């Protein structure tokens, strides 16, 4: 029985390439940090940055690692709707209650489990509770928002 091979994605290839290149880059960095100028010149390396820069790279990477979660959270906050937006109540992923549930007991929030069972005897799929029903229950008035 032949074994089926799946296709490798571009993300996997880039990840593997980055992983494999990280070792020679790290070795060159450590060699540049540890070897003297005369030793580097004898190896044929004549153009390189000053040795003080060896302290900048780790400090830069640590700072970047600490800043990335904050930047990511900030970008997520910018992409979220404002607090007074109606898009917080419903979006493309919201599920409305089935019509038979609203007709049974005037709103799923006020129903008991036995009242909302469908004709097959099971509990219906999950759905979002209408904000008007929540306000009726919490504030005990019949005005819908």
matplotlib code that plots the C-alpha trace (Angstrom):
import matplotlib.pyplot as plt

x = [0.0, 1.6, 2.1, 0.4, 2.5, 1.0, 2.2, 4.4, 3.2, 5.2, 5.0, 6.6, 9.4, 10.1, 10.1, 12.5, 14.8, 14.8, 15.6, 18.5, 20.0, 19.8, 22.7, 25.3, 24.2, 24.6, 28.0, 29.2, 27.9, 29.7, 32.9, 32.7, 32.2, 34.9, 37.7, 40.2, 40.7, 43.9, 42.3, 39.4, 41.9, 43.8, 40.5, 40.0, 37.3, 38.3, 35.0, 32.8, 31.1, 32.8, 32.8, 30.6, 27.7, 27.9, 26.0, 23.4, 22.0, 21.0, 19.6, 17.6, 16.2, 15.2, 13.6, 11.8, 10.6, 9.2, 7.6, 5.9, 3.1, 2.3, 2.3, 0.1, -2.4, -2.4, -3.2, -6.0, -7.4, -7.3, -9.2, -12.0, -15.1, -15.6, -17.4, -20.6, -20.8, -23.7, -21.3, -20.4, -23.9, -24.1, -21.7, -21.5, -21.0, -24.1, -26.8, -30.4, -32.8, -35.0, -38.5, -40.3, -38.4, -39.6, -43.1, -43.1, -42.2, -41.7, -37.9, -35.3, -33.8, -37.1, -37.6, -37.0, -35.1, -38.2, -40.0, -37.4, -36.9, -37.6, -39.8, -37.1, -36.8, -33.3, -32.1, -31.7, -28.4, -26.7, -27.7, -27.3, -29.8, -31.4, -30.3, -33.9, -34.7, -31.8, -32.9, -36.5, -35.2, -32.7, -34.7, -38.1, -39.7, -41.1, -39.2, -36.9, -33.5]
y = [0.0, 3.3, 6.0, 9.3, 12.3, 15.7, 18.8, 21.1, 24.6, 27.7, 28.5, 25.1, 25.7, 29.2, 28.0, 25.1, 27.5, 30.0, 27.2, 25.9, 29.4, 30.3, 28.0, 29.4, 33.0, 32.3, 30.7, 33.7, 36.1, 34.2, 34.0, 37.7, 38.4, 36.1, 36.2, 39.0, 41.5, 39.8, 36.3, 37.7, 39.3, 36.1, 34.4, 37.0, 39.0, 42.6, 44.5, 44.1, 46.5, 47.7, 45.1, 47.4, 46.4, 42.9, 44.2, 46.0, 42.9, 40.9, 44.1, 44.8, 41.3, 41.3, 44.7, 43.5, 40.4, 42.5, 45.0, 42.6, 41.5, 45.1, 46.0, 43.0, 44.0, 47.6, 46.5, 44.3, 47.2, 49.3, 46.7, 46.2, 48.3, 51.2, 50.7, 52.4, 50.5, 48.2, 45.8, 44.6, 43.1, 41.3, 40.5, 38.0, 35.1, 35.8, 33.2, 34.3, 32.1, 29.9, 31.3, 28.4, 29.2, 32.8, 31.7, 29.1, 31.2, 34.8, 34.5, 31.9, 33.7, 33.2, 29.5, 26.4, 23.5, 21.4, 24.2, 24.6, 21.0, 20.6, 18.0, 15.4, 15.7, 17.3, 20.7, 23.0, 24.3, 27.1, 30.7, 34.3, 35.7, 38.9, 42.0, 43.1, 39.9, 40.4, 44.0, 42.8, 40.2, 42.4, 45.7, 44.0, 46.1, 45.3, 48.0, 46.5, 48.0]
z = [0.0, -1.1, 1.5, 0.5, 1.0, 1.7, 0.1, 2.2, 2.6, 2.1, 5.8, 6.6, 4.1, 5.4, 9.0, 8.2, 6.2, 9.1, 11.6, 9.5, 8.8, 12.5, 13.3, 10.9, 11.7, 15.5, 14.9, 12.8, 15.5, 18.3, 16.3, 15.6, 19.3, 20.7, 18.1, 18.2, 15.3, 14.3, 14.2, 12.1, 9.7, 9.3, 8.4, 5.7, 7.4, 7.2, 7.2, 10.3, 12.8, 16.0, 18.9, 21.0, 18.7, 20.1, 23.1, 21.0, 19.3, 22.5, 24.1, 20.9, 20.8, 24.5, 24.1, 20.9, 22.8, 25.6, 23.2, 20.8, 23.2, 23.9, 20.3, 19.5, 22.2, 20.9, 17.4, 18.6, 20.6, 17.5, 15.5, 18.1, 17.8, 20.2, 23.5, 22.3, 19.0, 18.4, 16.7, 20.2, 20.5, 17.3, 14.4, 11.6, 14.0, 16.1, 16.1, 16.6, 18.5, 16.4, 15.9, 17.7, 20.9, 21.0, 20.3, 23.1, 26.1, 24.9, 24.9, 25.5, 28.5, 30.4, 29.4, 31.4, 29.9, 29.3, 27.5, 24.8, 23.8, 20.1, 18.5, 18.7, 22.4, 22.4, 23.4, 20.3, 19.1, 21.1, 20.2, 21.4, 23.8, 22.6, 24.5, 24.9, 26.7, 29.0, 29.8, 30.4, 32.9, 34.6, 34.8, 34.9, 32.2, 28.8, 26.8, 24.2, 23.5]

ax = plt.figure().add_subplot(projection="3d")
ax.plot(x, y, z, "-o")
ax.set_aspect("equal")
plt.show()
